[in-house]
Amino acid sequence: MRDRQADPNRLKAFRWGHVSEYAAALYLMVKGYRIRAIRHRTKLGEIDIIAQRGDLVVCVEVKARRDLDSAVFAVTGTAQQRIRAASDLWLARQPDAHRLSLRYDIVAVLPWRLPRHFEDAF
C-alpha cells in the first residue's frame, strides 16, 4: 500500500479553520456571549459555535476567507439546512429548551482584521 502524505495546503487550511473558530469564539465572549460548544457534531451535521446570551442561543457558522464577500456567500443553502437540523437536535436535548430562542449568525474571519459578526444571517 502506498504511503499517503497529507497535502500541506489542505493541512494549513484545516489548521486555519480551527484557529478561526477559536478567534470567533473569543470575539463572541468579548461581546458578552457564553460559549456553550465549539464544533458540536450531530448525526445531521456540525455547528461551529453554539453561544448563549440570556435566553438567546446563537448557532454560528465561522468562515475564514480572504475577503468578506466570499466568507458570507460561502454559507450555502445546504449548509444552512444542515446547521438548522443540527441545532434542532441540540435544542431538543436541553432541559430548558422551552424558554430558549434560536438565532443563526455568521462570523467572518479575515486575515489581519477583527472578526465580523453578522447577526440573524439566515
C-alpha positions as CSV (number, residue, x, y, z in Angstrom):
1,M,0.0,0.0,0.0
2,R,1.3,3.4,-0.9
3,D,2.3,5.8,1.9
4,R,0.0,8.8,1.9
5,Q,1.3,12.2,2.7
6,A,-1.1,14.9,3.9
7,D,-1.4,17.7,1.4
8,P,0.4,20.7,3.1
9,N,-2.1,23.2,1.7
10,R,-5.0,21.2,3.0
11,L,-3.4,20.8,6.4
12,K,-2.8,24.5,6.5
13,A,-6.4,25.3,5.7
14,F,-7.6,22.8,8.3
15,R,-5.5,24.5,11.0
16,W,-6.5,28.0,9.9
17,G,-10.1,26.9,10.2
18,H,-9.7,25.7,13.8
19,V,-7.8,28.9,14.7
20,S,-10.5,30.9,13.1
21,E,-13.2,29.1,15.2
22,Y,-11.4,29.9,18.4
23,A,-10.8,33.5,17.3
24,A,-14.5,33.8,16.6
25,A,-15.4,32.3,20.0
26,L,-13.1,34.7,21.8
27,Y,-14.7,37.6,19.9
28,L,-18.2,36.5,20.9
29,M,-17.1,36.2,24.5
30,V,-15.9,39.8,24.4
31,K,-19.3,40.7,23.1
32,G,-20.9,39.1,26.1
33,Y,-21.8,35.7,24.8
34,R,-21.2,32.5,26.8
35,I,-19.8,29.7,24.6
36,R,-21.8,26.5,25.1
37,A,-19.9,24.4,22.4
38,I,-17.3,24.6,19.7
39,R,-17.6,22.2,16.7
40,H,-20.7,20.5,18.1
41,R,-21.3,17.4,16.0
42,T,-24.6,15.6,15.5
43,K,-25.7,12.9,13.1
44,L,-27.2,15.6,10.9
45,G,-24.3,18.0,10.8
46,E,-21.9,20.2,12.7
47,I,-22.4,23.6,14.3
48,D,-19.1,25.6,14.5
49,I,-20.1,27.5,17.7
50,I,-23.1,27.5,20.0
51,A,-23.2,30.6,22.1
52,Q,-25.7,32.0,24.5
53,R,-26.6,35.4,25.9
54,G,-29.6,35.2,28.3
55,D,-32.4,33.1,26.7
56,L,-30.9,33.6,23.2
57,V,-28.9,30.7,21.7
58,V,-26.9,31.6,18.7
59,C,-25.7,28.9,16.3
60,V,-22.7,30.4,14.5
61,E,-21.1,29.4,11.2
62,V,-17.5,30.5,11.1
63,K,-15.9,31.2,7.7
64,A,-12.3,32.1,7.2
65,R,-11.7,33.7,3.9
66,R,-9.5,36.4,2.3
67,D,-12.4,38.8,1.8
68,L,-15.8,39.5,3.4
69,D,-18.0,38.6,0.4
70,S,-16.5,35.2,-0.1
71,A,-16.9,34.4,3.6
72,V,-20.5,35.3,3.7
73,F,-21.5,33.7,0.4
74,A,-19.7,30.5,1.4
75,V,-22.6,29.7,3.7
76,T,-24.8,27.9,1.1
77,G,-28.4,26.9,1.4
78,T,-27.3,23.3,2.0
79,A,-25.1,24.4,4.9
80,Q,-27.9,26.5,6.4
81,Q,-30.2,23.4,6.3
82,R,-27.5,21.3,7.9
83,I,-27.0,23.8,10.7
84,R,-30.7,24.2,11.4
85,A,-31.2,20.4,11.6
86,A,-28.2,20.0,13.9
87,S,-29.4,22.9,16.1
88,D,-32.9,21.3,16.4
89,L,-31.2,18.2,17.8
90,W,-29.1,20.2,20.2
91,L,-32.1,22.2,21.4
92,A,-34.2,19.1,21.9
93,R,-31.5,17.8,24.4
94,Q,-31.6,20.9,26.5
95,P,-33.6,20.8,29.7
96,D,-34.6,24.5,29.4
97,A,-35.4,24.3,25.7
98,H,-38.9,25.7,26.3
99,R,-37.5,29.1,27.2
100,L,-34.7,29.4,24.7
101,S,-34.9,31.0,21.3
102,L,-32.5,30.3,18.4
103,R,-30.7,32.6,16.0
104,Y,-28.3,31.8,13.2
105,D,-25.3,34.0,12.7
106,I,-22.1,34.1,10.6
107,V,-18.7,35.2,11.8
108,A,-16.3,36.0,9.0
109,V,-12.6,35.8,10.0
110,L,-10.3,37.7,7.6
111,P,-6.6,37.9,7.7
112,W,-5.2,40.7,10.0
113,R,-8.6,42.0,10.9
114,L,-11.1,41.6,13.7
115,P,-13.8,39.1,13.0
116,R,-17.1,40.4,11.5
117,H,-20.3,39.2,13.2
118,F,-23.4,39.1,11.1
119,E,-26.4,38.6,13.4
120,D,-29.5,36.8,12.1
121,A,-27.7,35.9,8.9
122,F,-30.1,33.1,7.8
